[in-house]
Amino acid sequence: MSMRWRLLIAFGLIILVALGTVALVSRFTTQQEVRTLLGHGGQVGLENLAGSLESYYEENDTWAGVESLSRGGQGRGYGPRGAGENAMIGEYILVDSAGNVVISPSETASGGRLSDDILAQAIQLTVADQVVGYLLPEGGMPQLPDNFEELLIERVNRASLLAAVISSGIAILLAMILAPLILKPVRSLTKAAVQMSEGDLSQRVEVKGKGELSKLGKTFNQMAGSLQEAEVQRQAMTADIAHELRNPLAIQRAHLEALQDGIYPLNHENLALIAEQNQQLTRLVEDLRTLALADAGELKLNKRPIDLTKLCREFTARFKPQANMKNIQMTSICAQDSVFVSADRERLQQIHDNLMQNALRYTPEGGWIKIGLKQKTDIAIFTLHNNGPEIPQEVMGHLFERFYREDKARDRASGGTGLGLAIALKLAEAHGGTLTGENHPKGGVVFKLTLPLLVNE
């Protein structure tokens, strides 16, 4: 469930509970207050007296001795309201459940019996839902007092205030329960983000559901994984760069010291060996510079219309001698018609050179390399297929990774820096194209370079 719906449901639930509580409590308490007030004749004093009498009977289970409540409420107080401020039992007639007068202002009337018509107008005194007596003022029930409306509004307001207090408490309690449940994923993300900011890139959060928070959690985990992988690659690349620089520098230093000490004669052959190591260092530094510019998006491309058909034929002819030296058969199937793209000729040639150097390195002696170029819809496809060993599945994901070597010793011996394919990929992407490498179904390995065709405006 999405975060938006969770919040809407939570707020809606709190509002519904609050309003429902207000409605129920208001209805119940208002009904009780109004019923009590009207049932007791609308008289506050009479209501208090009735409550005291009911409490007395509930405790004693008889009206005997009830006279102790007369004359100003002397004696024990009963009920939550006591005997009342304005009412004294001596001013009213108390009748038991059989209609016999228990107390009356007129002593002669005590012990008498009232008719059912009079009792019908009296206030019923009930205990446990049983009528235990009747209460009525001498001379019959009075009319509603002049301030009845004010009394009724006061009771209703009191009931509404009680309902508001209860509903507010329930709403706050419900909010306190729901808030942690909603904020729990956010807190987990915050905690993980803080730990990541302190350098712990191994942080991940638990992802549940399919809402916005789940999507955020997945994005966070992907970002953390990417950062961790980038950090591992950065550390590995730093070590690889140091390693690649150390070897030619160590060879140069050893030869220079040997020349200084007179161990090696100062001749063209010994100087050529030093120059070769210097060229390898220069090539490594230039490769690193190209990658750095490509990563920063600052690689300058001198684009102009290039005929790939012509470049394909030149490419084949340029590497023919190297292939012949390893007894490798090289064939090309270049497009018959011109295929134009907008590209930097030198950078495009660098892609081809890196792919060919890689193919020559892994193609066995007596093997073959096939070069192809074709046009398809709005792209040009350049392929280079050799019958070298297939790429192991565990290596496939690292094919264009910098300094990655399946056989490091052989690559270094052949003069590779481990950056050729990485540079080729970056240059292809800089031209708006793609570069892929995979095992061919008929054996060997095929690299495929795609470039967008030149659009005539």
Protein Blocks (a to p, Z undefined) as FASTA:
>chain_A
ZZklmmmmmmmmmmmmmmmmmmmmmmmmmmmmmmmmmmnoopaklmmmmmmmmmmmmmno
paehklmmgghiiajdedjklnojkbcfklpccddfkopafbdfblklgopacdfklmmm
mccddeehiafbdcddehiaadddfklmmmmmmmmmmmmmmmmmmmmmmmmmmmmmmmmm
mmmmmmmmmmmmmmmmnopakbccddedjbfklmmmmmmmmmmmmmmmmmmmmmmmmmmm
mmmmmmmmmmmmmmmmmmmnomaccdfklmmmmmmmmmmmmmmmmmmmmmmmmmnopacc
ddddddfklmmmmmmmmmmmmmmmnopacdddddfbdcdddddfklmmmmmmmmmmmmmm
mmcghiacddddddehjaccdddddfbdcddfklmmmmmgghiafblmlmmmnopahlmm
mmmmmmmmmnopacdddddfkgpjdddddddddddZZ
